[in-house]
Amino acid sequence: MALVGLTWLVGSGIGYATWVANRAVDQGERVKNLDLTTVERGEPTNFLIIGSDSREFVETQVEEDHFGRPSEQTGQRSDTMMVLHLDPKASTSLLVSFPRDLWVDIPGEGKAKLNAAYAHGGPKLAIETIETNFDIKINHYLEVDFETFRQMVDTIGTVNIFFPTQARDIMTGLNVTEPGCVALDAEDALGYVRSRSYEYLDADGDWHQDPTADIGRIRRQQYFIRSLMDAAMRKVARNPLRANGLIKAATKYLRMDQDLNIHDIYDLYVAFRSSEADGVDMVTIPNDLARSGDGQSILVLRNGEAAPILKELRNGVAPTKSPNKHLEEIDPRTVSVGALNGSNIGGAAGDTLDALIEAGFQPGIANNADNNDYETTEVHYRHGKRDQAELVVAYLVSGGILVEDDANEYDVVVVIGADFEGVEDPFADRATNVDEPSETTNAVPANPGSVAGITVPPSEFGRPLVGCG
């Protein structure tokens, strides 16, 4: 849709360009009866962008191998969810990715992963879930599926992506046999941005899987979005009349809200006019690994670090309730803690409890856990005490997995694992750096590893910001 705006601008002296842009918007599929907040043009605006994993387009055996059969992979889920915030007056834009495994309250459904909102109630429930959990208003809605994405890349031709090593994902069909600058066609590009089981080859010939799963995929998606827009805009800028194919590909399967118009589309173009570092700022909402009460591997919002991002998304829109509480605003004296030694570290429970008491927490007891085979430290908390548990995790140098557990008599109980590294006050350092990555979900590069003779361009997380640098 940003390309539609570009075509309109570049071809502004050609009446045909304006006709093409308007026709593209008019012919796009409209999603009606959405509860969206209306804003005046020029005011801060939030676009909810959904990537659907519908398999309705699958026809060939190759497509079945990569995507599954439509008869078996039924329904639609939100494979990707982003909020694009535009502030025309300030000339700023921010694209925030929300991981699909984020644990949220889905209105009328209860606790579940974020992608369940779209699966159970479509766009309307997805919008309501985002608004109620993160206290932000959604003004416009855009939805793209696999086929739209594939058609866009196919129309452009190829998109240059840098790989510091050989890479693969047997689930999506990604197979990069030579490191360096690789021109991805439509099929390879889709395998790249869908990859949650990304593997890279090290110098010893061993394959390693990116442990960040969806977080790593989000980083690759953000990199690809910049590179895709850069390739597309270069092509359109050279000859705006060649944009017809791109516009048709972008709008054939695209779904949009009923109020989106050509002026909103132009604002999207302005946001993406530069795909370099000074263009759209792209971030992932801060999160930590955790485990739900029924044993699911989930992600939970890191409230303190997410607060300034959510505040920016609320810019110009009055919140309906108080923002998420910063962890540093929770008084440790109101939180009772215990410690259980689930490791072979002698005296770990007593030492840990003493350190937490010294930090101001209310004392519980120190004891041995049910076994000493815990590889990872767990932080158990009673129902309604998750914020308090997140505070305790913040004091643990090596972090910990959150587990809701009402069997404990204290608010929070630390079960010490083999990875435990001690207790320290986290806020002196973190108060000045809200972007500090999580040790568990955000620290591993999207394209880890390196190969002798392959020079990595000026980069972020092992790859350039755009294309091959």
N, C-alpha and C positions, 0 to 999 in steps of 0.2 A: 504493500500500500504506500510505503514511502516512495517507491519507484513511480507510482501513479503521480504523486505530488511533484517528483522531479521532472517527469515528462511534461506536466502542465507548466512548470516554471521555465524549463529550457525551451519548450516550444510555444512560449506565450505569444509569440508573434504569428503563430500559425493557428488559425481557428480550428483546424483538424485536431491538433493536440488537445485542446480544451474539450472538444467533442469526445475524443477517445477516453480522456480521464473521467469525464462525467458519466459516460456510458458504462465504463468499468465499475464504477461505484454503484450505479443504478442496477446493474445486472447481478451483483453479488447477492448470495443468499442471505436473507435477513432473519435474525432470531428475534421473535416478538415476545411481548409480555415480560420483559426483563425489568426488574426493579432497580433502575439506575438513577443516580443523582445527576440532575441537569446542571451544567455550568455554562456561563457566558463565554463566548469565544475570547481568547486572550487570558483567561483565568487558568490556574493550575489544574491539570487534568490527569486522571489515572485511567490507563487502558489495561484491562485484564486480557492477557494473551494465553490461550490454551492450545497445547499441542495434543491432538487426539490420536489414539492408536487404532482407529478403525481399520479393519482389514477388508472392507467392502470392495476395494479396487483389485484385490488379488485374483489373477486369472491363470498365470503360467506356473509350471512346476518350480521354476527358480524362485518365483515370488512366494510360493507355498513353503519352500525350504527356508527362506529367510524370515517370513512373517507368520506362517501358519495358515491353515485353512480357515476361510470365513465361517464355515459351519462349526468349527471347533473354537476359534478365537472370536466369540460372539460379543456383542455389545461394544461400548466405547469407554475408554478410561482416559484420564488426563495424564498422558505420559510426561508432559512438561507444563509448568504453570509459572507465568511471569507477570509482574506488574510494571508497566512502563509509565513513569511519572514525567510529565512535561510541564515546565513553567515558562511560557513564552516571554513574559515580562523580564524574568531574570536570565533568560537564554540558557537555561540549564535543563538537563534530562538525566534520569536515573532508571536503569532497568534492574529490577530486583527479582532474582529467581527464588521460588519457594519449592524446596525438595518435596517430591511426591510422598515420601515416608514421614513427613512432619506430623506429629501426633496432635490432633486438634479436636475440638467439640464440633460435631456436625449437627446443625439444628434439626431436631426431630429424630436423629439417629444415635446420638451419644458419641463416645470417644472412638476415633478411628484415624487411619492415615488420611492425609489430605486428598489423595487422588480418589478416595471413596466418595467424596462429595459429588464429583462430576458423574461417576459411575452410577450412583444411586438417584441423582436428581437433575443431571444435566447442567447446562449453563446457569440456570436460576439458582440452584442449590450451591454451585461452586462460588458464585458471586456472594451469596449470603454467608457462606462459610468464611471466605476471606474477610468480609466486612466485620463479622461478629468476633472473630478470633484476633484480628490484628488492628481493629478499630480504624480502618481506612475506608474511604468511599470509592466505589468504582463508577466511572462515568461513561466508559465505552467498553465494548466486548469484541474481541477478534478470536477466531478459531481456525486453525490450520491442521490438515491431516497429512499422512505420509505421502499421498499422491500429489497434493499441492506442492509439498516440499520438493519432491522428485521432479515434477514438471518445471519448477522454477530453475533448479540447477541444470536440468537438461536444456532449457532454453538458453541459459547463459553459456553453456558448453562445459566448462570445468572450473573448479575453484582451487587455487593453490593453498595447500596446507603443509606446514613443516613438521616432519617427524624426525626426532633426534636418533631414533632406533627403528628397527623393524617392529611392527605392531600387528596385533590381530585380535579378533573377537569371534570365536566360532559360533556364537549365538546370533550375531547380526550379519556375518559374512565378511566383515572387515579383514583384509589381508594385505598388509603393506610389506613387500619383500625387500625394498631398498630404502634406506633412510635418506633424509634430505628433503628437498622441495618436491612434493608430489601433487600432481594435478588430479583431483578427485572428480570423477564423473558422478552422475546422479545416484547410481546404485551404491558406489563406494562412499559417497558423502552421507547417504542415509545410514549406512552401516556404521559410519564414524560418529554421527551425532546421537544415534540410538544406543551406543555401546555402554553397557553397565558392567561388562566382564572384560574390560580392556586389559590386554597383556602386552608387555614389551620385552625385548630380548637384550640381555646384558652382554658385556664383553666376553664372558666365559661361555656364552651359548646357552644360558639358562633363561627360561621364560618366567616372568614374574607378573602377577595380576595386580592391577591398581586396587588397593584395598578400600578406596573411598567410594567405589560403586557409583551411586547416583550423584554424589558431590563432584567426583571427577568428570562424570558425564556433563554436568552443568557447566563446568569450566570449558570443556571442549565445545559445547554448544555456543557459549558466549564468544569464544574465539572464532568459531565458524560463522556466526552471525556477522561479525565485523568483516570477515574475509569475503563472505557472500555479497554483502552490501558494497564493499569496495569494488569487487569484480563487476557487479551489475551496474553500478553508477558510472564506472569508467566506460562501459559499453554504451549506456544510454546517453551520456554526456557527449560522446563522439557523434552520435546520430540519434536524436530523439525519436525519429520516425521508426527506428528499429525496435522501439520499446513495446510495440503492439503485442509481440509474442510474449514478452515478460508480463505485461499487464493481464493478458488473457490467462496465462498460467497462474498468476497470483490470485485471480478472482474467480476462476472456474469452480474451485472447490471451497473457497474461503467463505466462512460464515461471519457475519458482523451484526451488531445491534441495529435496531430499526432507525436510530437517529443519526448514525454516522454519515457525514457529508463530505464534500470535496474540500472544504476548509479544514476539517479535522485531518484529512489525509495530507494536506499541505503541511500542517504542523508536524506530522510524522516525518515528512521529508526533511524539514528544518532540523529535527532532532538527529537524523542519521546523515546529514549532509557531509559530516566528516566521520569516517570510520576509524580514524587514528585515535590516539589516547585522549585528544581533546574533544572527541565526539561523545557518544552516550557512555556514561559511567555505568559499568555492569558489576553487580555484586550478588552474592548469595546470602540470604538471611542467615545470620549466625546460629549455629545449632550444635548439639552434642548427641553422641550415640547414647541410646538408653534401651531399656526393655520394658514392654508393657506388662501389666499384671497377668495377662494370659500368655506371656512368653514371646510375643512378637518383637523382632528387632525393629526399633523405631528411632526417630530423631525428635528431640525436644528443643524448643526455642531457647536460646541463650539470652535471657531477658535484658540484661544490662547492656550487652553489645548490640542487640537488635534495636534498642530504644532510639538511638539517633537516626537510624535508617527509617524506622516507622514514622518518626517525627517528620522527616522530609516528605514521606508519602502523604502525610496529613496536611502538608503545607497548603494553606488556603482553604482547607475544609475543617470546620470545627469538629473535634472529636465528640462522640456520643457518650463516652465514659472516660475514666481516668486512664492514662497510658499505663503500660505494663510497669510494674514496680522494679526499680533498679535493685539488684541484689545487695548493693552496699547500703541500701536504705533499710534492710532487714536487720534488726538488732539481735546479735548472737545470743544475748541474755534471755531471749524469748524462745530459744530452741534447745531442747534437751537431746543429748547425743550419747550413744554408746559405741563400743568398738569390740569387734570379734576378730580373732586372729585366724585367718584361713590360709596362712602361708607357713613356711618354715623359718620365718624371721623371728628369732627369739625376742620375747618381750615387746613385740610390735603393738599389741593391743593396748597395753598399759602406757607405752610411750605416746601412742597416737591420741589416746584419751587425754593424757596430761597436756599435750600440745593444744588440743582443741579447747580444753578448759582454760588454758592460759590465754587463748584468743577470745575468751568471753562466753563460750557456750556453756549451757547448764550441764552438769555432770550426770552421766548414767553409770554403767558398769563396764569393765573390761573383762573379757573372757575369751575362751577358745570357740571357734566356729564348729560346725558339724563335721568338718574335715579340714585338712591343711593342703588341699589340692587346688585352691582357687588360683587360676593364672592371672585373672584380672580383678582388680578391686571393685566391689559393688557397694552402692550406697542405697540402703533400703529405707523407705519412708512410709509413714502412715498416710491414708487417704486424706487429701486436702493439704498435705505438707510438701508438695513438690518444690515450691519456691525455696523452702527452708533446706530441702535436700540439695538443690542447685547451689545454695550458698555454701554448704559443707563441701560439695565437690570443688568449688572454687578455691577452697583452702588446701585441697590435696594436690601436691605437686604433679603427680602422674594422672590426676583425674580419676574418674570412676564411672561405672555403668549404673544408671538409675533404675531401681526396681521398686514398684509399689508393693508394700508388704504390711498388712494390718496385724501381723502376728507379734509385732514388737511393742514393747511398753513405752518406748521413747519415740520422740518425733522422728529421729533419724538414727540409723545404726550403720556404721562403716564396717564392712566385711573385708578385711585386708587380704589382698592377693599378692602373688609373686612380683607383680609390677610396681608395688608400692614404693614411693620414694620420699615420703615424709609430708610434713605440714608446714605451710608458710602463709603469711598474709598476702593475698593476691592483689589488693586494691592499690597499693602504692605504685606499682608498675602499670596496671591495667587502666587506671584512671586517666593516664595520658595517652593511651593507645587502644582505642575501642576496636581497632581493626585487627588485633592480635588473633592469628588463626588458632582454631581448635587443634589440640594435639591428636584428637581422635578422628576428626572428620574433614578438616580443611588444610592440613599441613602437607599432604603428599601431592607433588606436582601432577598436573594433568597428563604430561608426557615425560615421565621420569626416565632416567638413564641417559647414556651418551655413547657414541661410537667414535673410535679414533679416526681422524681425518674428516669428520663431519663437524663443521663449525656452526654453532647455534647462533642465530642472529640476536641482536638486542632483544631480550625476552622477558616474559612474565610466566612463572611456573614452567620453565623449560620450553617455551615456544614464543614466537613474536606476537605482538598484539594483533597484527593484521597480516594475512597471507604469509609470505616467506621473508618478510622483513625488507 
